[in-house]
Amino acid sequence: MERKDNIKILILGGYGSVGYETAKILLKQTKAKILIAGRNLDKAKSASEKLSKYQNTENVIGISIDTSN
């Protein structure tokens, strides 16, 4: 995968099992900024902090999004 600096990837449900593992793979293979999103902001922030430590990066952000609105 080509590495680009300006890519942002939003992962809805990024603190769940599949979303979290997907984020780990993307962090290893790209320089993309990863947005971990879901209805629960605390879970999103917790997952983003773990991923940041895992990959030693600041390219992960936890945000709250409710797609039902």
C-alpha positions in Angstrom: 0.0 0.0 0.0 1.3 3.4 -0.9 2.1 5.7 2.0 0.5 9.1 1.9 0.5 11.7 4.7 -2.9 13.3 4.1 -5.2 10.3 4.3 -7.9 10.2 7.1 -9.8 7.0 7.7 -13.0 6.9 9.8 -13.7 3.5 11.5 -17.3 3.4 12.8 -17.4 1.0 15.7 -13.6 1.2 15.9 -13.5 0.2 19.5 -15.2 -3.2 18.7 -13.3 -6.3 17.9 -13.2 -6.1 14.1 -12.8 -2.3 14.0 -10.0 -2.3 16.5 -8.0 -5.0 14.6 -8.6 -3.1 11.4 -7.2 0.0 12.9 -4.1 -1.9 14.1 -3.5 -3.2 10.5 -4.0 0.3 9.0 -1.6 1.9 11.5 1.1 -0.7 10.5 0.6 -0.3 6.8 -0.2 3.5 6.3 0.6 6.9 7.7 -3.1 7.7 7.7 -4.8 9.5 10.5 -7.3 7.0 12.1 -10.6 8.2 13.6 -12.0 5.7 16.0 -15.7 6.5 16.1 -18.9 5.3 17.9 -21.7 6.4 20.1 -19.6 6.0 23.3 -16.9 8.7 23.4 -15.2 7.1 26.4 -14.8 3.8 24.6 -13.5 5.5 21.5 -11.0 7.6 23.4 -9.8 4.5 25.3 -9.3 2.5 22.1 -7.5 5.4 20.5 -5.1 5.7 23.4 -4.4 2.0 23.4 -3.7 2.1 19.6 -1.5 5.2 20.0 0.6 3.4 22.5 0.6 0.1 20.5 2.0 1.8 17.4 3.8 4.7 19.2 1.9 7.3 17.1 -0.3 10.4 17.5 -2.3 9.5 14.4 -5.3 8.0 16.3 -8.2 10.1 17.5 -11.3 8.9 19.4 -14.6 10.7 18.5 -18.3 10.3 19.1 -20.6 9.8 16.2 -24.3 8.7 16.3 -25.2 7.6 12.8 -28.9 7.4 13.7 -29.1 11.2 13.8 
